Amino acid sequence: MSVRDLLITTHTPALGSGRSMRTYGIARALAKHGGLDLLYVRFDGPRPDASFESIPGIALHKVVPSRGARRLAAYAGARLAHVPPAFARGVSQELTRRSTRLAAIPDRGRVIADGPIAAAALGNLARERPVIYNAHNFESGFRHELTGDGVGGLRGLRSFERRLLVRAAESWMVSEADMRAARELCPGAKLRLAPNVVDVATIEPVSTVAPVRRAIFVANFAYEPNRGGLRFLLDEVLTRVWQQLPDARLTLVGAGLERPPSDDPRVETLGFVDDLASAYASSRCAVVPLLQGGGSPLKLIEALAYGLPTIATSRAVAGLDNVSDGEHLLVADGGEAFAQAIVTVLGDGAPQLGRAGRRLAQERYSIEALGALLAPARIASSLTDNVEPADTSFPV
C-alpha cells in the first residue's frame, strides 16, 4: 500500500484566485510522491473544477459544514481561543472530525493544513501527530492593513500566527522574506521554503512583440491590494505614459470589477477570460503595481512564465528570490518611475526581459521545482515530535 499525503483546505478547489492557485501547485507537487488525498470544505463553489480532478493520483473528499447552532458553537470556540473573526468563521466541527479520521488511515503520509483556517481547525490533531502548516502569506505582515478584512489588530494577529508556527511540525513559507519574518516572530519555528508556482510546462511563451502598445494587468480585483494597485495606475501612472505615448493602452483582465474603472477608451476592461494566453500575446508588457500585500503574487510568476516583459513595484517582487531588476523584469516605484518603465518597454517590447523571466520561472517557480523541494525524503527528518504547550491549542 502506497503512502499518501493528506492536504486539508477550507475552499472548494477551483482555480480563480491566488489562494486556489497556491493550493493547486502544492497539490500537484505532493501528488507526484505516491498520490494525495485532498479534503476540502464546500465553499466558493459546488464542486472542484477539472484542473484539480485531473491531477494524477489525487482523491477528493468533500465536507459540508453544518449551519445554525453547531456552526455558531464552532465559531464561538475558535473566538474564545483568540482566532481572528475572519478565520474563525471558516472553522467547522465537521472538518475537524473528518480530518482526524483521514489522518488515522494506515500508512498515512504527511498531513498538511492549507492556510490559517485549516491550521486553526487542526489544533487538537497537531497535539497527536505532526501537522504541516502550508502558509499562503506571512499573515501579520500585511493583513491588519486591509480595511474590513476581519483579522483585527496587529497584536492579536501576531499572537495567532505565532501559535500556528509553534504548533506546526513544519511551516511552508512562500518566500525567503516571509521565512525571515516568521523566524523573527517565532524563533523556534521549523520552516521550509515552498514558493508559489505555476504550471510552466503547459504555458506556451509569447513568441513575438505585439503590434499594439498594450500593457496588461491580470488580477482578482475583489482583492484590496489589487484594487489599490489599479488606483495607482489610473491616478499616477497612465497620464504620464500618455504624455509620451498617446496610443498606449491598458487591458484589465480578471474578476472583481463591478464596472469599468475609467471612461477613457484606452483602458479596456475584459473581466474573466477563458483564453488568457491570447490576452498575454496581444500585449507588450505585464504590470504588477502592488503597494500592499505579502507573499509572492502568482500573477507575477505567471507573467514571467508567459515570457512577457514585466514591470512591478518593489513590494510586488519582495517575495521572489533570485530575481534581478533589469535582468528578469523591471522594478519601479512611484508614478514617474513606473510610467517611464512602461514607456521604455512599450517602445521595443524588451524581448530579452521576457526570455530571462521565462527561464527564472522554469528553474524556480514551476511545479517540477516545487515537487523536488517537497519530496518526502527531504522532509522526513523535520517531522519529529513537536508537542506544543497546552495553552496553544484551539478548542474546536
Protein Blocks (a to p, Z undefined) as FASTA:
>chain_A
ZZddddddfbdcdehifklmmmmmmmmmmmmnopaadddddehiabdcfklmmpghiacd
dddddehjllmmmmmmmmmnopafklmmmpcfklmmmmmmmmmpghiacdddedjklmmm
mmmmmmmpccddddfbdfklmmmmpghklnopfklmmmmmmmmmmmpmbdcdfbfklmmm
mmmmmmmbccddddddddfklpccdfbdcfbdcddddddfkbmklmmmmmmmmmmmmmmm
mmmmmmbccddedehiabafbfbfklccebjafblmlmmmmpcbdcdfbfbdehjdfklm
mmmmnopacdddfklmmmpghiaehklmccdedjklmmmmmmmmmmnopmmlmmmmmmmm
mmmmcfklmmmmmgmklmmmmmccfddcfklcccZZ
